[in-house]
Amino acid sequence: MLLRLFPAPLAALIPGLLIATGMAALYVYTPQLPPELQQLLPWLPYLLLVLVVALASFYNLSRLFYFAVIVALNGYWLLHQADVSLWAADVVFLASLLASLVLAVLPEKGLFNLAGWLTHLMMMVFVSLPIGLMARNIESINNWLNPAVLPPSWLDWSPLGVTAWSFGLLLVIGLSWSWVRTQQRTHLNALWVAMVVLLMHHLQQLPLVTALLASAAFLLLLIHALQDAWQLAYVDELTGLPGRRALQERLQRSLGIYALAMVDVDHFKQFNDQYGHDVGDEVLRMIAAKINQVAGGGKAYRYGGEEFTIVFNNHSADEIKPHLLAVIETIADTPFVVNRRQNQKPKAVQVTVSMGLTDSINHPDAAATIKTADQALYTAKKRGRNRLVTKGT
């Protein structure tokens, strides 16, 4: 609920910022922890990695799995490969960022599905490339990774070279722009992973920081995966409204009276048959947007098909009639243009809705309330549609 107080891009950043703050505080106060807890801290990323891999396997999510693998391999390599040359670290870093970019671009095809062969192949390439280059010890690659475009003293503060830093910053900027524009969680995951890998390599001389950064990345991936699971279960993908399960839980938690309206798009089947399902989906999105703006404190839900539900807590049916009538009028007065993508002349058609309204007074439970509202909706259809009918018990 708190996240709804912030704009969507800022709200999506809050979990990551809280985790980063927590890990920074943990690093600062580590010396004050009991020795037993200090000894357990290096094991924290391994525990979180197991949880991420288990969740990715259970939900068959290849991108979640490989994001975790990128962080894990970088952390393990930095902690156990202290004597390698600097150019090798740059190669590992660049391969990791390229892998993150590919995961952000490729669609999710599943971890265990043959359809995901391209994702698996690309990840194998990015893992094999650094290993092959280090095995052949191609020192000449250092000239490409550190071209003489900047004075050497400019990057004395970092173990990463010019190419690594340039590509890293460009990728972070690009992913940030892409995420703000699309609001896709995968782009946000790729952004966080890229920044964590960048910090891990920059601060590679601090093993505890590496462990905490990896832990932060795994924890954030877990949170985002759980948010996606919740979204899938409770939010309708087409309209963006809460779905039927969310409605049922809302009604089960309701205390006191509430008003409930069932909403149905008039002649939707004929409209779908005449103009196609794509246009029908656009109609549903438009209706959802309109009823979601209902005044009076109403909350809209997608009940199923072309049916929606609006719930008003702490209101009787008579109190919210004007708000629903205003929605009906707004929808009827909003021209809907069809044939915009076809070789036909665009034309505006009228879309209307019918509503059945009741409240929880004298109803034993939510199911009875919904049934009464459905009966009122059926009456509205019989009386000519594009209207509101109220019904008691």
N, C-alpha and C positions, 0 to 999 in steps of 0.2 A: 504493500500500500504506500509506503514512504517513497518508493521510486517513482510513483505517479506524479509526485510534486515537481519533478524535474523534466525538462525536455528529453525526448527519447535518446538522442546521442549522449547527453550527459548522464542520464540514468544508467545507460549501458556501461559507462566507465566506472561507476561507483564501486561495484564489487572488486574490480581490479585495483582501484586506488586504495580501498580498505585493506586488501590483502598485502599490497606493497607497503602500506604504513605499518601493518602488523609485523611483517617480516623485518622491516627496518628497526622497529622497536625491539624485536626479539634479538637481533644482532647486537644492539647497543647494550641490552641488559643480560646478555648471555653470561658474562663473568659473574653476575650476581645469582645465577641459578645454581641449585645443588649440583654437585659433580655428577650424580647419576643422570640428571636430565641433560647436562652438557654432553655426556657420552652418547645419549640417545639422539641428539639433534642430527648428526650425519646420516642417521637411518631414516629420517623423516621423508626425504624424497623417494626412497625405495618403497616405503609404505604407500605413499600417494600414487606412485607409478603403478603399483599393483592394482589399486582401485580404479585408475583411469583405464588400464588395459582390460580389466574385468568388465567395466561398463561399456567400453567400445566393443568388446566381444559379444556381450549380451544383446546390445542393440544393433550389432553388425555395422559399425560406423568406421569406415576406413580412415577418414580424415582425422577424427579424434585420435585414433590409434597412432597414425604417423606423426601428428603434431607432438604427441607424447614421446615417440621414439626420437624425434629430432632433438628435443630438450635432453632426453636421457643420454643419448650418444655424445652430445656435446659436453654435458657435465662429467660423464665417465671419462671421456678422452682428456679433458682438461685436468682432471684430478690424477690421472695415471700416466700421462705422457709429457712429463715435465722437461725432458731432455731433447725434444724434437726441435727442429729449426723453426724460425718464425714464419717462413713462407708456408710450412705445413699447416700451421694454425690458421693462416689466412685462407688456405684452400678448404679446410674443414668448415670455416665460417661461411665462405661464399657458397659452398655446396648446400649448407643448411638453409641459407636464405633463399636460394633458388628452389629448394624443396618446399619451403613454406609458401613461396609464390605460386608454385604449381598446384599445391593443395587448395589454395584460395581460388584458383581458376577452374580446375577440373570439377565436374559435378560429382556428388556422392553416389557411388555405385555399389557400396557395401564392401565389407571386409572379406567376406567369404564367398562372394559371388564372382562368377567368371566375367561378368560385365565390367568388373573393376580391374581388369588386366592392365589397362594403361596406367592407372595410378600405381599399381604394384611395380610395374616395369620402370616407371620414372623414379620411384623411390629407390629401387635397386641400383639404378644408374648413379644417383646422387650419393649413395653409400659407397659404391665401388670406385667412383672416380678419385676421391681423396686417397683411398687405400692403394690404388694402382700408382698414382703419382708419387706417393711416399715410398712405395716399394722400389720404384725405379730411381728415386732420389734425384729428380730432375731439378737441379739447383738453378738452371737458367730461367725457370718460371718466375723466380724472384724479380727479374727485370720487368716482367709484365705486371706483377703484383705491386711493385714499388717504382713506377716510372718517375723520372726526374722532372716532375712538374712543380714540385713544392720544395722549399728548403728542408733538408732532413731534420732540422731542429723543430719544425712545426709539429711533428708527430712523435717527439721523444717521450711524450707523456702517455703514449698508448702502445701496446704490443702489436696492434693491427696496422697494416700498411695503408697506403693511399687508396688503392683500388678497393680494398675491403671497406674502409670507412665511407668512400664515395657511394659504393653500391648499397651499403647498409642504410645510409641516410636517405638515398633516393627511394629505397624500398619502403622505409618507414613512412615517408611523406606520401608515396603513392598509395599504400594500403590505407593510410589515414583518410585520404581524399576518397578512395573507393568505398570505404566503410561509411563515411558520413553521407555519401551519395546514395548508397544502396541499402544501408542498415542491415546487411547480411552478417549473421553471427560468425560465419566462417572467415570473413575478412577481418573481423575483430580478433578472432583467435590467431590468425596469421600475423596480425600486427603485434599482439602481445608476445607471441613466440619469437618473432624477429627481434623485438626489443630486449627480451630476456637473453637470447643468444648473444646479442651485441654486448650487453652488460657482463655476461659470463666471460666472454673473451677479453673484454677490456679490464676486468678485475680478476683475471685468472690466478693472480698470486695470492688470493684470499680464499682458501678452500671452504671456509664456513659460508662466505658470501655465495659461492657457487652452489652449495647445497641449499641455501635458503632461496636463491633465485629459481632453482629447479623446483623446489617445493611450491613456490608461489605460482609458477606456470602450471604445474599439475593441479593445484587446488582451483585455479581459475578455469582450467579446462573441465574439471569436474562440475563446477558450478554452472558453467555454460551448457554442459550436456544435460544436467538436471533441469535447467530452465527450458531447454528445447523439448525435453520429455514432457514437462508440464504444459508447454505450449501446444504440443501435439494432442494431449489428452483433453485440454480444457478450452482451447481456442479454435474457432472455425477458420480454416485456412483461406477459404474463398472471401469471406466478408470481414475477417478480423475481429468479429464479435465473439464473446464467450459462447461456448457451445452448450449442448443439452446437459452434459454432466455438471458443468459449472452452475447451471440453473437449478438442477436438483439439489446440489449441495447448498446453494444459497437459500432455497426454500426450507431445507431441513434445519438450517441455523436461524431462521427468522423467528423473532420473538415479537409478540403482539400482532396487530393486524397488518395486512398489506393488500394492495390492489394488484390485480394481474390481468393483463390484456394479451389475448392471442391475436396475431396479425397474419393475414394471408394475402398474397399478391393475387389480384383478380385476373382470371383468364390466363394464368401463367402457362398452362400446358399448350393452349392454342398459340400463344405468343412464342413459345419455345419452338413449336412445330413450324411456324411460319418464318421466323427469322433466324433460327439456329440456336444451339446451346451456348455458343460464345456470347451472343447478344443476351440470352437469358441470364448468363452469369453477370453481365454488366448491369442488368436490371436489379439483380439481387444485391449487388454492391451498392447501387444507388439507393435502394430502399433501406439497406442497413445503415448507410451514412445518414439518411434522414431521420430514421427512428432513433438512432444513437444520439441525436441532438434534442430529443424530447425534453421539455422543461418539466419542472415539478419534482426533480430528483429521481426520475425513472432510469432504470438500467435495462438495456436491450440485450437480448440473447438470440442466437440462431437455434430454433427449435428443431429444424429439419426440413429438407426440401425447400419449398417457398414459404414456410411458416416461421414466424418470429414470435418472441415473447417479450413483454415489457413488464417489469416489476417495480412497484412503488412501495417502499417500506413506510409504515406508519401513516398510511393514507387509506381512506375508504374509496370505493368506486366513484361515488358522486363527486369527491374532491378533485379527482384528476381527469374528469371528462373533458374540460376545456383544453387541457394539454394534448390529449389524444385527437380531439377534433382538429386542432391546429396542425398536427402532423398529417392527418388525412388530407386536409386542404392543401398543405404544402406539396405533398407528393402529387396530387392531382393537377396542381398548377405548374409543375416542373416538366417542361417538354423533354421527351427522351428521343434522341435522334438515332435512327436506324439506317442501315445501308451505307455507313461511313467507309467501310472497307471493301465494298463491292462496286462493280461497274454499273451501279444504278444511282439514280438521283437520291440524295439523302432526304429523308422526310422525318418530321417530328410526330410522334405518336403519344397518346396519353396512357400513363400507367397509374393504376389506382390500387388501393388496398382496402380490405374490409377488416374490422376489428370486433372481437367479442370481449367484453369487460365484466369482471366480477371482483369480489374481494374475499378475504379469508373468513369474514364474519359468518358464523353458523356453518362453516365447513370443518369436518373432522380432521382433515389432513391436506397436504399439498396436492395429492392426486385428485381429490374431490374438487379442489379449487380449479385445477386445470381442466377437469372435465366440464365444469359449469361454464368456464370461459370458452371452451370449444363449442358447447351448445349455443352460446350466444353468437359466436362467429358463424356457425351454420345458419342461424336465423338471419344474420346480416347478409349472408349470401343469397338467401331465399328472397329477401326484401329488395334486392336489386344491386347489391354490392356498393362499394365506395361509401361506406357508412359505418357507424359505431352502434352496437347494440349492447345494452347492459342487462345482466341477468343475475338474480340472487340465487338462493339455494334451489 
